[in-house]
Amino acid sequence: MAGFLLSVRIVVPILLVLAIGMLVRHLGWVDEKSLNVMDRLGFKLFLPTQLFYSLYRAEWDIARYARPLLAAVGNILVIFVLALAVFTAAEKDPRRRGPIIQCEIRVNFVIFGMAIIASLYGGENTGLIAVIAAVIIPLTSTISAILFEVYRGGKVKTAGLLLNIIKNPYLIGAALGLLFLLLRIPLPQPVEKAVSDIGGMATPYCLIVLGGSIHLSRLGDYGRSLWMAVLGKSLVIPLVFIPLVVLMGFRGETLATLAVMLACPTAVSGYTLANQCGADGELAGQLVVVTTVFSVVTMFFTIWLLTAFALI
């Protein structure tokens, strides 16, 4: 019963904030254009600042971070290989194939992951998830960009690809956070307070924007393509890979971080990348919406079961 109540305490606030986002759009307080501007602000300022500050205040411990980081990268690469094999055969439209495979490997780590780990262990214990995000985000962004280029029949432009990765605000925030962490560079107290306040705005702000972007009426437009991807992301991956992480011996905060990664919805930035690379951007957007809705249920049961078995 305690695990059930903990799951409710963690997941329901996220669901309520998403619902507030849907409500403010329904009331006409914001429109699609405003949401796009707000989304850009969150992507370029709030989330990178949150990622920077989580790394800045983390305690660097290679013995603590190395094994879970390798496990996270290994899981993502295995999921990618399996998704590539399955969906290359199952999806015949190349423009849809890229967004579907991207959906399986990209993780809305910075919004959902940070919120849940902070709820479980406190905001001061998000260092591990920030370190993993600093590696997983550029890795999956690179894989996705290459996929989109290949499936549209284009030649992968290495220089342009590397430039886009380097310019990614998440990566910039993570790189600066790691730099300040490793070199032990202290921020002046007023600056640290400002950075802390801006980073603290990231989760509620971005959840409201994400909620405002959810259009449940559009879910039937892609049928089989959409639901194949959602089934893989929201059901198969958590059911298969979270038990594997448990069998690898991870427990506590480390297991919670890896489990949250595997149960998270697909990253919002994947929609923008799909549009920019000539893939089916509308499908990519719907996958963000549907996996976000389903992840509330997936995350609830993940936390409940892991807590019930005293694993986290």
C-alpha positions in Angstrom: 0.0 0.0 0.0 2.9 2.4 0.8 4.3 1.8 -2.7 0.9 2.5 -4.3 0.6 5.8 -2.3 4.2 6.8 -3.3 3.4 6.2 -6.9 0.3 8.4 -6.6 2.2 11.1 -4.9 4.8 11.2 -7.6 2.8 10.6 -10.8 -0.5 12.5 -10.1 1.2 16.0 -9.8 2.8 15.5 -13.2 -0.6 14.4 -14.6 -2.3 17.5 -13.0 0.2 19.9 -14.4 -0.2 18.4 -17.9 -3.9 18.8 -17.5 -3.5 22.5 -16.6 -1.6 22.9 -19.8 -4.5 21.4 -21.8 -6.9 23.6 -19.9 -5.1 26.9 -20.5 -5.1 26.1 -24.2 -8.8 25.1 -24.2 -9.6 28.4 -22.4 -7.8 30.3 -25.1 -5.2 31.8 -22.8 -2.5 30.5 -25.2 -2.6 29.4 -28.8 -0.4 27.2 -30.9 1.9 30.1 -31.9 2.4 31.1 -28.2 3.0 27.4 -27.2 5.7 27.2 -29.9 7.4 30.3 -28.5 7.1 29.0 -25.0 8.5 25.6 -26.0 11.5 27.3 -27.6 12.2 29.2 -24.4 12.0 26.1 -22.3 14.3 24.2 -24.8 16.9 27.0 -24.9 16.8 28.4 -21.4 15.0 26.5 -18.6 15.9 22.9 -19.3 19.6 23.5 -20.1 19.9 25.6 -16.9 18.3 22.8 -14.9 20.7 20.3 -16.4 23.6 22.6 -15.7 22.7 23.2 -12.1 22.0 19.5 -11.4 25.6 18.7 -12.6 27.1 21.7 -10.9 25.9 20.6 -7.5 26.6 16.9 -8.0 29.4 15.0 -6.3 31.7 13.6 -9.0 32.3 10.0 -8.3 33.6 7.9 -11.2 33.1 4.7 -9.2 29.5 5.6 -8.7 28.6 6.9 -12.1 30.6 4.7 -14.5 28.6 1.4 -14.2 25.1 2.9 -14.5 26.2 5.2 -17.3 27.5 2.1 -19.2 24.3 0.3 -18.5 22.2 3.2 -19.8 24.2 3.5 -23.0 24.2 -0.3 -23.5 20.4 -0.5 -23.1 19.8 2.4 -25.5 22.1 0.8 -28.2 20.4 -2.6 -27.8 16.9 -1.0 -28.1 18.1 0.8 -31.2 19.3 -2.4 -32.9 16.1 -4.2 -32.1 13.9 -1.3 -33.2 15.9 -1.0 -36.4 15.4 -4.7 -37.2 11.7 -4.8 -36.3 10.5 -1.5 -37.8 12.6 -1.8 -41.0 10.5 -4.9 -41.7 7.2 -3.7 -40.3 7.0 -0.1 -41.6 7.2 0.3 -45.4 7.1 4.1 -45.5 10.6 5.5 -45.1 9.4 8.9 -43.9 7.6 7.2 -41.0 10.3 4.6 -40.3 12.7 7.2 -38.9 10.3 8.8 -36.4 9.1 5.4 -35.2 12.7 4.1 -34.5 13.5 7.5 -32.9 10.5 7.1 -30.6 12.0 3.9 -29.1 15.4 5.3 -28.3 14.8 9.0 -27.4 13.9 9.8 -23.8 12.2 12.8 -22.3 14.8 12.6 -19.5 15.2 16.2 -18.6 11.5 17.0 -18.0 10.1 13.7 -16.7 13.3 12.1 -15.4 14.3 15.1 -13.3 10.8 15.6 -11.9 10.4 11.9 -10.8 13.9 11.5 -9.3 13.6 14.8 -7.5 10.2 13.6 -6.1 11.7 10.3 -5.0 15.0 11.4 -3.6 15.0 15.2 -3.4 16.2 17.8 -5.9 19.8 17.6 -4.5 20.1 14.0 -5.7 19.6 14.4 -9.5 23.3 14.4 -10.3 23.3 10.8 -11.7 20.4 11.5 -14.0 22.0 14.7 -15.2 25.3 12.8 -16.0 23.4 10.1 -17.9 21.3 12.7 -19.8 24.6 14.5 -20.8 25.6 11.4 -22.6 22.3 9.9 -23.8 20.9 13.2 -25.3 23.7 13.7 -27.9 24.0 10.0 -28.6 20.3 9.6 -29.4 20.2 12.9 -31.3 23.0 11.8 -33.5 21.5 8.4 -34.2 18.1 10.0 -35.0 19.6 12.6 -37.4 21.5 9.9 -39.3 18.4 7.8 -39.5 16.4 10.6 -41.0 19.0 11.4 -43.6 19.3 7.7 -44.6 15.6 7.2 -44.9 15.0 10.2 -47.0 17.7 9.0 -49.4 20.1 11.8 -48.6 23.8 11.8 -47.8 24.7 12.4 -44.1 26.5 15.7 -43.9 28.9 15.1 -41.1 29.9 18.8 -40.6 26.3 19.9 -40.4 25.3 17.1 -38.1 28.2 17.8 -35.7 27.3 21.5 -35.7 23.7 20.8 -34.8 24.8 18.5 -32.0 27.3 21.0 -30.6 24.6 23.8 -30.8 22.1 21.7 -28.9 21.2 23.7 -25.7 21.0 20.5 -23.6 24.5 19.6 -24.6 25.8 23.1 -23.9 24.2 23.1 -20.5 25.5 19.6 -19.7 29.0 20.5 -21.0 29.2 23.6 -18.9 27.8 21.7 -15.8 30.5 19.0 -16.2 33.2 21.7 -16.6 32.2 23.5 -13.5 31.8 20.2 -11.6 35.2 18.7 -12.6 37.1 21.9 -12.2 35.3 22.8 -8.9 34.5 26.3 -10.2 32.2 28.0 -7.6 29.5 30.4 -8.6 29.0 33.6 -6.7 26.1 33.2 -4.3 23.8 35.7 -6.2 24.5 34.0 -9.5 24.0 30.5 -8.0 20.6 31.7 -6.6 19.5 33.0 -10.0 20.6 29.8 -11.8 18.8 27.7 -9.1 15.6 29.7 -9.5 15.6 29.5 -13.3 16.4 25.8 -13.3 13.6 25.3 -10.7 11.1 26.7 -13.2 11.9 24.2 -15.8 9.8 21.2 -14.9 6.4 22.9 -14.2 6.9 25.3 -17.1 7.7 22.6 -19.6 5.0 20.2 -18.4 2.4 23.0 -18.9 3.7 23.7 -22.4 3.7 20.0 -23.2 0.1 19.6 -21.8 -1.0 22.5 -24.0 0.5 20.8 -27.0 -1.6 17.6 -26.5 -4.4 17.2 -29.0 -6.2 13.9 -28.3 -8.5 14.4 -31.3 -5.7 13.8 -33.7 -4.6 10.4 -32.5 -6.4 8.4 -35.2 -4.6 9.9 -38.1 -1.7 7.4 -38.2 -3.3 4.2 -37.0 -1.0 1.2 -37.2 2.3 3.1 -37.5 1.6 5.1 -34.4 0.3 2.3 -32.2 3.2 -0.1 -33.1 5.7 2.6 -31.9 3.7 3.3 -28.8 3.4 -0.4 -27.9 7.1 -0.8 -28.1 8.0 2.4 -26.2 5.3 2.3 -23.4 4.9 -1.5 -22.9 7.6 -3.7 -24.4 10.7 -1.7 -23.4 9.7 -1.2 -19.7 8.6 -4.9 -19.4 11.7 -6.3 -21.0 14.5 -3.9 -20.0 13.7 -2.8 -16.4 13.8 -6.5 -15.2 17.2 -6.8 -17.0 18.5 -3.8 -15.1 17.3 -5.3 -11.8 19.1 -8.6 -12.7 22.2 -6.6 -13.3 22.2 -5.8 -9.6 21.2 -2.1 -9.6 19.2 -0.9 -6.6 18.0 2.3 -4.9 18.5 5.7 -6.6 20.6 4.1 -9.4 17.9 1.6 -10.3 15.2 4.3 -10.1 17.2 6.5 -12.5 17.7 3.7 -15.1 14.0 2.5 -14.7 12.8 6.1 -15.2 14.9 6.3 -18.4 13.3 3.1 -19.7 9.8 4.2 -18.8 10.0 7.8 -20.0 8.0 9.1 -23.0 9.9 10.0 -26.2 11.7 13.4 -26.2 9.8 16.5 -27.4 12.9 17.7 -29.3 12.4 14.7 -31.6 9.5 16.4 -33.3 11.6 19.4 -34.2 14.4 17.2 -35.5 12.1 15.1 -37.6 10.6 18.3 -39.2 14.1 19.7 -39.9 15.3 16.5 -41.5 12.3 15.9 -43.9 10.8 13.0 -42.0 7.1 12.7 -41.0 7.1 15.5 -38.4 3.3 15.1 -37.7 3.8 11.4 -36.8 6.8 12.4 -34.6 4.6 14.9 -32.8 1.8 12.5 -32.2 4.3 10.0 -30.8 5.4 12.6 -28.3 1.8 13.2 -27.3 0.7 9.5 -27.0 3.8 8.2 -25.3 3.5 11.1 -22.8 -0.1 10.1 -22.0 0.8 6.4 -21.7 4.0 7.1 -19.7 1.9 8.4 -16.8 0.4 4.9 -16.4 3.8 3.2 -17.2 5.6 5.3 -14.7 3.0 4.8 -12.0 3.2 1.0 -12.2 7.0 1.1 -12.5 7.4 3.1 -9.3 4.7 1.0 -7.5 6.2 -2.4 -8.3 9.9 -1.4 -7.7 8.8 0.1 -4.3 6.6 -2.9 -3.4 9.6 -5.2 -3.9 11.9 -2.9 -1.9 14.1 -2.3 -4.9 14.1 1.5 -4.8 
